[in-house]
Amino acid sequence: MNKLAKSKNRTLFGVCGGLAKYLNIDVSILRVIFILGTILSGSLVFWIYLLLALVLPNEE
């Protein structure tokens, strides 16, 4: 069973990589969703991303 954690293979903080691995989807799709979500939500998704970057543990 996968554990939700930040990815070692990271672009910024590793949140998208960790979520993509946990959800078993392509990381590029998740990054596009995060970018579009940030633009369309008035930065709410950006703050959720930062919160996840602080809360999620690093991948072992």
ChimeraX commands (.cxc) that place a marker at each C-alpha (Angstrom):
marker #1 position 0.00,0.00,0.00 radius 0.5
marker #1 position 1.40,3.39,-1.02 radius 0.5
marker #1 position 1.98,6.00,1.63 radius 0.5
marker #1 position 1.36,9.66,0.77 radius 0.5
marker #1 position 4.71,11.48,0.91 radius 0.5
marker #1 position 6.68,14.07,-1.03 radius 0.5
marker #1 position 8.65,12.61,-3.91 radius 0.5
marker #1 position 12.45,12.51,-4.01 radius 0.5
marker #1 position 12.23,13.29,-7.73 radius 0.5
marker #1 position 11.01,16.83,-7.28 radius 0.5
marker #1 position 10.57,19.91,-9.39 radius 0.5
marker #1 position 9.65,22.32,-6.60 radius 0.5
marker #1 position 8.73,20.61,-3.33 radius 0.5
marker #1 position 7.81,17.12,-4.55 radius 0.5
marker #1 position 4.11,17.42,-3.72 radius 0.5
marker #1 position 2.82,16.72,-7.23 radius 0.5
marker #1 position 5.23,13.81,-7.64 radius 0.5
marker #1 position 4.16,12.29,-4.35 radius 0.5
marker #1 position 0.45,12.74,-5.08 radius 0.5
marker #1 position 0.86,11.32,-8.58 radius 0.5
marker #1 position 2.62,8.25,-7.23 radius 0.5
marker #1 position -0.03,7.82,-4.53 radius 0.5
marker #1 position -2.91,8.20,-7.00 radius 0.5
marker #1 position -1.10,6.22,-9.73 radius 0.5
marker #1 position -1.45,8.92,-12.39 radius 0.5
marker #1 position 1.03,10.81,-14.57 radius 0.5
marker #1 position 2.76,13.66,-12.74 radius 0.5
marker #1 position 2.42,15.99,-15.75 radius 0.5
marker #1 position -1.36,15.75,-15.61 radius 0.5
marker #1 position -1.36,16.56,-11.92 radius 0.5
marker #1 position 0.93,19.56,-12.44 radius 0.5
marker #1 position -1.38,20.95,-15.12 radius 0.5
marker #1 position -4.35,20.46,-12.76 radius 0.5
marker #1 position -2.52,22.33,-10.00 radius 0.5
marker #1 position -1.62,25.21,-12.35 radius 0.5
marker #1 position -5.14,25.51,-13.75 radius 0.5
marker #1 position -6.61,25.18,-10.27 radius 0.5
marker #1 position -4.39,27.96,-8.98 radius 0.5
marker #1 position -5.40,30.28,-11.81 radius 0.5
marker #1 position -9.11,29.47,-11.67 radius 0.5
marker #1 position -9.50,29.41,-7.88 radius 0.5
marker #1 position -7.79,32.71,-7.16 radius 0.5
marker #1 position -4.72,31.05,-5.59 radius 0.5
marker #1 position -6.60,28.72,-3.19 radius 0.5
marker #1 position -4.94,25.66,-4.75 radius 0.5
marker #1 position -1.55,27.36,-4.39 radius 0.5
marker #1 position -2.06,27.70,-0.62 radius 0.5
marker #1 position -3.18,24.06,-0.40 radius 0.5
marker #1 position 0.00,23.08,-2.27 radius 0.5
marker #1 position 2.16,25.04,0.20 radius 0.5
marker #1 position 0.32,23.46,3.13 radius 0.5
marker #1 position 0.96,20.00,1.71 radius 0.5
marker #1 position 4.62,20.90,1.19 radius 0.5
marker #1 position 4.90,21.69,4.89 radius 0.5
marker #1 position 2.82,18.79,6.22 radius 0.5
marker #1 position 3.75,15.81,4.04 radius 0.5
marker #1 position 6.80,13.77,5.07 radius 0.5
marker #1 position 9.64,13.11,2.64 radius 0.5
marker #1 position 9.69,9.83,0.74 radius 0.5
marker #1 position 12.00,7.22,2.23 radius 0.5
marker link #1:1,2 radius 0.2
marker link #1:2,3 radius 0.2
marker link #1:3,4 radius 0.2
marker link #1:4,5 radius 0.2
marker link #1:5,6 radius 0.2
marker link #1:6,7 radius 0.2
marker link #1:7,8 radius 0.2
marker link #1:8,9 radius 0.2
marker link #1:9,10 radius 0.2
marker link #1:10,11 radius 0.2
marker link #1:11,12 radius 0.2
marker link #1:12,13 radius 0.2
marker link #1:13,14 radius 0.2
marker link #1:14,15 radius 0.2
marker link #1:15,16 radius 0.2
marker link #1:16,17 radius 0.2
marker link #1:17,18 radius 0.2
marker link #1:18,19 radius 0.2
marker link #1:19,20 radius 0.2
marker link #1:20,21 radius 0.2
marker link #1:21,22 radius 0.2
marker link #1:22,23 radius 0.2
marker link #1:23,24 radius 0.2
marker link #1:24,25 radius 0.2
marker link #1:25,26 radius 0.2
marker link #1:26,27 radius 0.2
marker link #1:27,28 radius 0.2
marker link #1:28,29 radius 0.2
marker link #1:29,30 radius 0.2
marker link #1:30,31 radius 0.2
marker link #1:31,32 radius 0.2
marker link #1:32,33 radius 0.2
marker link #1:33,34 radius 0.2
marker link #1:34,35 radius 0.2
marker link #1:35,36 radius 0.2
marker link #1:36,37 radius 0.2
marker link #1:37,38 radius 0.2
marker link #1:38,39 radius 0.2
marker link #1:39,40 radius 0.2
marker link #1:40,41 radius 0.2
marker link #1:41,42 radius 0.2
marker link #1:42,43 radius 0.2
marker link #1:43,44 radius 0.2
marker link #1:44,45 radius 0.2
marker link #1:45,46 radius 0.2
marker link #1:46,47 radius 0.2
marker link #1:47,48 radius 0.2
marker link #1:48,49 radius 0.2
marker link #1:49,50 radius 0.2
marker link #1:50,51 radius 0.2
marker link #1:51,52 radius 0.2
marker link #1:52,53 radius 0.2
marker link #1:53,54 radius 0.2
marker link #1:54,55 radius 0.2
marker link #1:55,56 radius 0.2
marker link #1:56,57 radius 0.2
marker link #1:57,58 radius 0.2
marker link #1:58,59 radius 0.2
marker link #1:59,60 radius 0.2
view
